[in-house]
Amino acid sequence: MTPTSFLSKGYHFPLPVPENVFHSYLRRWNNFSGVNFDQAEFLNWIDENVIISHHKLESQKVAVGKKGMVTGFTGAVEFGLG
């Protein structure tokens, strides 16, 4: 419901590519679970195995404080194993 983007290489990236989505989950997991996974190893596995199998997305520009406008996405995405 809220437009989302991922900060990548200093830019807002308005697509839910698996590496960005699961990197966010990994950070939360490692912060709260007590059982940490190696970031590089995990993200490499995601890059090699996880695909977008279905999506229904829309782009939307939103104001971000004094920084101006950022393009984000809303909708749904389904991931699968390739």
N, C-alpha and C positions, 0 to 999 in steps of 0.2 A: 504494500500500500504506500509506503514511503519510498521515494526514489532513492536508489542505491548506486554508488559507484565505488570503485576500488582505487586507492592511490598506488600507482605503479610508475616507477622511474620519475617521480615528481609530478605526474599528471593524473587527473581523474580519468579512469577508464570505465565506461558505462556498459560493460558486458560481464556476465557471470561465468567467465571461463573457469574450468574446474580448479586450476592451480590457485587462483585468487580466492575462490569460495572456500576451499578446504584449508588454505593457509590460515584464514580467519578462524575456522573451527579448531585447527591445531593449536593456535596461540591460546585460545580459551582452555582447551583440554590440558595443555602443559601448565597453565597457570593454576588450575583448580583440581586436577585429578590426583596428583601425587605420583603418577606414572608417566614420565616424559617420553616422547618419541623424538628421534633425531629429525630436525626440520628438513635438512637437505635430502636425506634418504626418503622421508615421507613424501615430500613434494615431487621428487623424481618418480616415485611409484605412481602418484596421482597423474603426472604428465604422461606416463607410459600406458596407463590402464583405464583412466576414467574419461568417458566421452559424454557429450551432450546428446541425449537421445530424443528429446522433445523440448520445445520452448514456445512460449507465447509471451513476448516482451514488447514493451513500448518505451520509447525514450521520452524524457521529460526534463526540461531545464528548471532549476530551482535556484533561488537566491541563497548565497552562503555568506551571511554577515556582510562585512565590508569588502570581501574578496570578490564579489561579483556573482556571476552565474556559473553553475556547474551542471553538466548533463548527466543524468542518472537514468536508471531503468526501473520499471515496475513490471510485475507479471509473475510468471511461473517458469521454472526450468526443471527438467527431469534429467538426472544423470544415470549412466549405466556403465558397466564394465565392458571394455572392448576386447 
